[in-house]
Amino acid sequence: MNKLIVLFLLMAIVLMAGFSTPAHAQTPPSDLKPTFISPTPGLYVNGWPAFTVSYPKEWEEIPAFVGGFSARVRRQDLPPGPHLSTVTIGFDPDPLPIEDWAKSMMPVYLQMGTDIKVLSDKPSRLKDGTPAREGEVELVLGSGPWALEKGTKLNDFVLVTKKELIWVVIHVAAINLPEDRGQIGVDVKRVVYSLTFLRGREEPVKVPPDVQAFLDMFCVDMAGHDVKAIMGHFSDRFRSSGASKGVIEQWWRNDPNSPIHKGVISEEATVTVFESRGDKAYLDGFYLEKTKGDAKGRKVPMYGQQIINEHGEWRWFGNQK
């Protein structure tokens, strides 16, 4: 799993959060738009892979890193407070078997704290029968940018499932659970088990010729491993949950999960969601990414982003509103 994205997701968990008893939203109509385009209180709708997660309507959306979503509510009624928690949703390509989620996550937990305990780790299923894995980890936060006192106990409940080769990962974390409770409650776990994959919402859609040309050239430059050319496709005003163009450039150059370091030789973009907004447009979908020795390739999420037309050229604009 992309450790950088996971770390940012867990940072969101401990920086700002809270929980209450879930009040699930109704099943969405087939024309319901992804959350990034048109938010629906109490319901997260992902573009690709297409799925929904229900959460209490009073929860407030908070910033998440690329390819993620977080919502929170504060709860002060459990002494001694405060008791903080959040639901965080992310997804990422990963070749590991689903039962190895704890092994994949452990480097992230080790960066966050000490006294790490795996309280549970077992196979599970979604309500539609899709195989999944659930687990809970307890740790004591160490020093770091967590905005919480060193020594605070964190419980992280994780549900992992797969859509093709894409891991869909949902965290529900809690800070300072009462000693008589010990583990995250069934009421909050209902949030993660509301995960529902949507059928018939992942077919390719046509985009305007100039948008298709922009995506085609971006794919050519990704496969060519030319960072300067790649970053030429990003607006200088790009922001994705606060991450600037410079941050993204460093990811391309240094992260082992970037296409450059994975040895990608071919990229092809498929758009499954597109909506024009004047000089901006929202799109989501996936890249078919091929590496040496992998002629079939695998799908990699586009992570639902905006593009902007600047002086007649489309560029990535991020997930800013």
Beta strands, then each sheet from edge to edge (+ up, - down):
strand 1: 43-46
strand 2: 51-54
strand 3: 60-62
strand 4: 68-72
strand 5: 84-93
strand 6: 113-125
strand 7: 131-141
strand 8: 153-163
strand 9: 166-175
strand 10: 196-197
strand 11: 234-240
strand 12: 243-244
strand 13: 264-277
strand 14: 280-291
strand 15: 294-301
strand 16: 305-310
strand 17: 313-318
sheet 1: 1+ 2- 10+
sheet 2: 3+ 4- 5+ 9- 8+ 7- 6+
sheet 3: 12+ 11- 17- 16+ 14- 13+
sheet 4: 12+ 11- 17- 16+ 14- 15+
end
